[in-house]
Amino acid sequence: MSEQISEERSYDLGDTTLTFVDRPDDLDPFPPEDGVERPRAEMSCGHAVTPQSLTGWCRSLLDQGQYTFKCPALTVGTVPCGAEWDYTEVRRLALLTAEEMLDFEMTLGRLAAAQFCDFKACPGCKTYVEREALDNLCFDCTICEESGKPTMQFCWQCLRPWKGRAPRSDRCDNDDCSDKDLELLKGCGTITLSQVAGVGPCPSVRACPTCGMKVEHDQTGCKNILCPRCKVEFCFVCLKLKIDCLETSNYFTACSSGIAARQTAMPIWNRK
């Protein structure tokens, strides 16, 4: 993505499709460094933005792996608005350039696909294919067969020709075939949640018990964490769903079942 956002970008006050407001930018309330006040327009949620602040915020969300744009403006105290903006609205009010639109749209497509599908490039035909049987690492590429090439049966994990029996969910018989994510879960360091009473060190990386996505805790606030992929909230300490953990403890106290051991298997997301 482009690193710079043009400081010359500004709304046309003659644009009757926009609602202009005479109040501070809700995404960046500080006065501009150059002292030049620029027009602010109102988003669908009612908060004021400039092209620069809107572009910067949405780009930061993409950099964090988020493919939905939500308003961060505070409503009451420290509670964010949270309203979701449609990309077409963001594109229009951010005054995205053609290059930025291409960057945004390619990133949005990639993130959405990565969240809900399991895609990889076949080592034979180089076509991106989707794995539907998430409990089987042995993949038969039908694209190879359709193109007249010998069907490529490869390992989804190490991307080499399949060796050994199938189906199998842990590894093939190729040397050094291993699940790098699982190795990280087994060998990562530890962290301490200083604001949660009675909880000692726990693994610094966890796999979401619902979808298997790797997540880390920023070591602030309560012990629960929201998975950015499946949007399920769970306890980083005991790995139970939040609703189950809170039946016998609270946000800032030790879990009744203690600290969950390091995970030795990746949860498989049932998306049906």
Stockholm file with secondary structure:
# STOCKHOLM 1.0

chainA/1-272         MSEQISEERSYDLGDTTLTFVDRPDDLDPFPPEDGVERPRAEMSCGHAVTPQSLTGWCRSLLDQGQYTFKCPALTVGTVPCGAEWDYTEVRRLALLTAEEMLDFEMTLGRLAAAQFCDFKACPGCKTYVEREALDNLCFDCTICEESGKPTMQFCWQCLRPWKGRAPRSDRCDNDDCSDKDLELLKGCGTITLSQVAGVGPCPSVRACPTCGMKVEHDQTGCKNILCPRCKVEFCFVCLKLKIDCLETSNYFTACSSGIAARQTAMPIWNRK
#=GR chainA/1-272 SS CCSCCCTTCCCCTTCTTSCEESSCCSSCCSCCTTCCCCCEEECTTSCEECHHHHHHHHHHHHHTTCCSEECCCEEETTEECCCEECHHHHHHHTTCCHHHHHHHHHHHHHHHHHHHCCEEECTTTCCEEECCCTTCCEEEEHHHHHTTSCCEEEETTTCSBCCSSSSCSSCCSSTTCCCHHHHHHHHCCEECCTTSBTCCCEESEEECTTTCCEEECCSCSCSEEECTTTCCEEETTTCCBHHHHTTSSCTTBCCTTCCCCCCCSCCCCCCC
#=GC SS_cons         CCSCCCTTCCCCTTCTTSCEESSCCSSCCSCCTTCCCCCEEECTTSCEECHHHHHHHHHHHHHTTCCSEECCCEEETTEECCCEECHHHHHHHTTCCHHHHHHHHHHHHHHHHHHHCCEEECTTTCCEEECCCTTCCEEEEHHHHHTTSCCEEEETTTCSBCCSSSSCSSCCSSTTCCCHHHHHHHHCCEECCTTSBTCCCEESEEECTTTCCEEECCSCSCSEEECTTTCCEEETTTCCBHHHHTTSSCTTBCCTTCCCCCCCSCCCCCCC
//
